[in-house]
Amino acid sequence: MTAELVRGQNHPVSQSRVEIRVSAGTPVLALASLADEQGRLAGTGVLAHPGARSLPGVHAPADLADRHTFAVDLDAVAADVHRVGVLLVLPPGGPVRFGAVPVSYVAVAAADGGTEIAGYTLTGLDVETAVIALELYRRQGAWKVRAVGQGYADGLGALLADGGMPVPAARELAATALRTVAPAKEADVTLAAMPTPVGDLRAPQTPAQAPAPAPEPPDPIPVSGVPYAGAPGPAPAGDGSPPTISYTHPRRRRTSSEPPEPAPRAAAAAEPGQPPRPVAGDASGWSMDERLYNQVWGMFEDLARTVAAYRSAVEFADSRMDRELDDALSDPRHRIGGSGNAARDTARARREELVAQAQAVLDRDLVQLIAEAEVVEPALPVSYARWDNPVWHGHRTPEEGPLALRLGDLHLPERPDLRIPMLVRVPLERGLWIDNGRTGSEAAMAMDTDRLRRAAMDMAVAHAVRLLAVHPADRFSVHVIDAAGAGAASLAPLVRAGVLAAPPAAGAAGVTRTLAELTRRVDLVQMALKAGAPEDLPPDVDTADQLLIVHDFPHGFDDRAVTQLRYLADEGAAVGVHLLMVADRDEASAYGPLLDPLWRSLMRLSPVPDNHLADPWVHHAWTFEPDLPPQGSRVLDQALDRVAEARRTTRP
């Protein structure tokens, strides 16, 4: 059975001879990169492309196409190569971004047309023109495959530069690869568009502290929910000291033609040499909401990288101690008298010293991040705020939609109380799937099935209420499929407030009717857009965005209904039809692989704490916790009352 990977997930590769299959929605250039253990590219023989197809162990495709096959012999890969990356690049003169073409699918399979071992669908891309789709990597003498999905809006040159290649060399190598499928002039223009990098936006160094300037590639920019994975990891220093890792606030692209509002100036440090006191909105942006959004992403990255530095330092200290202990045991001189014990004590003391140094750096960074969280959390707008934030009590239905929505919180085991808001951009590019199954989650396994299902549906309703409350009153119509009526208790607030487009659809007939209406709407809007007349729709078509909540899938669904649901998941978001599913994947297993594309296209969330999400920079497993209204709070009902009142006053 093929392992269906999500971004950041890995899977063992037990065979040495494999092939990598690419199925793209448009002709792309497919290349392979070779990197060392830290993910660094060095030299010119690190990229297999149509002009130089073969590298040791890797044979790349010949030309531009929408389907490709790589041949890989892992036993023949050079010993100093630890990562084999699969790169997809849009050619000059073609589509301008991956978000404008159908999603691509990449799979690792047995050689010579064998069965697939693992596959990954590259969802969530937007402005990127080059992407690291997946990578094969060595781990303790064995090979694994990891779903990466790290995209670069500035193309192949930026991707190569981010792998540690000097910017001029990265530009030249990218131009060489692109010239094989595009005129030289077009390729050169594309690479010349790479922006000049800028420095850290939140913690600028003083001239006395700043190192000598060096070119630096632009950071990848996450555009939704769980962003890209695949940043190079830390490397030990050559003098045997602990490995270090640098991290900076993510740099953001302009989203409008207007000049950005300046970020507020941080207050002076309490004492000389101390970091500045955090200020809410201390990031670049054109509005306070955008600055806060960028600041939250900066906190997310800072926490990911500082914990990565700590873990790497501890791992280095452990490996150094093991090496010194092995040396002590293998030296015959240490077998006589107490010199062996002294050598072991010295090795352990060095290990404790290195760990203590790493812990001190981690504690320092965590103190700063906690202080920042304490000022940022109360300042968040309603769409980013927790349900227990007082900002909800004074909220009124807005005239414009928000930049992003909060889905929950993320944290790491080194400091579980430091919660980073998980924000997803709107309009939603992917549907949401709230998993009410127990498989694969320790917290879910420890929970009663009925309570787990109720928690999942409560979470879905909370997301729906937030979506309604932070958009204009007439922006969304909400539909519900609850074939067996099992979600009635959770749905009661929506029904009572009268904000549903129709009563929850029950039974097979209700499922069929609701899906037929929404499928028809998608078809009609797509045809109107293709005809260049988006306003020319039948009078019975609701032009508001649509949210479909599906509870207890696949109960009440026949094969036709399943096909329609897949169609809505694939095509709906682009024309304003969004899917929110509450389902157990195991219960849908009777449909076999038919539903695999459906699950892959949705962003999985859990109603209980679960560590199934990965960050884009160092691949930590983050624990996700949903954000629900406090027990006994009426904040949900009050938000719905405001939505209902706003709808009454805006109706003609």
Secondary structure, DSSP 8 states (H G I E B T S, - for coil): --EEE-TT-EEEE--SEEEEEEEEEEEEEEEEEEE-TTS---SSTTEEBTTB-EETTEE---S-EEEEEEEEEGGGS-TT--EEEEEEE--TTS-S-GGGS---EEEEEETTT--EEEEEE--S--S-SEEEEEEEEEETTEEEEEEEEEEETTHHHHHHHHTT--HHHHHHHHHHHHHTTS-HHHHHHHHHT-------SSS---TTT--------------SSS--------B--TTS---B-----------SSS--B-----B--SSTTS--B--TT-S-BSSHHHHHHHHHHHHHHHHHHHHHHHHHHHHHHHHHHHHHHHHHHH-GGGGSTTHHHHHHHHHHHHHHHHHHHHHHHHHHHHHHHHHHHHHHGGG--TTTS-TTSGGGTT----SS--SEEEEEEEE-TT-TT--EEEEEESS-SSEEEEE---TT-HHHHTS-HHHHHHHHHHHHHHHHHHHHHTS-TTSEEEEEEETTSTTHHHHHHHHHHT-BSSS-B-HHHHHHHHHHHHHHHHHHHHHHHHTT-TT---TTS--SEEEEEEEEETTT--HHHHHHHHHHHHHTGGGTEEEEEEE-GGGGGGGGGGGHHHHHHEEEE-SS-EEEEE-SSS--EEEEEE----TT--HHHHHHHHHHHHHHHH--
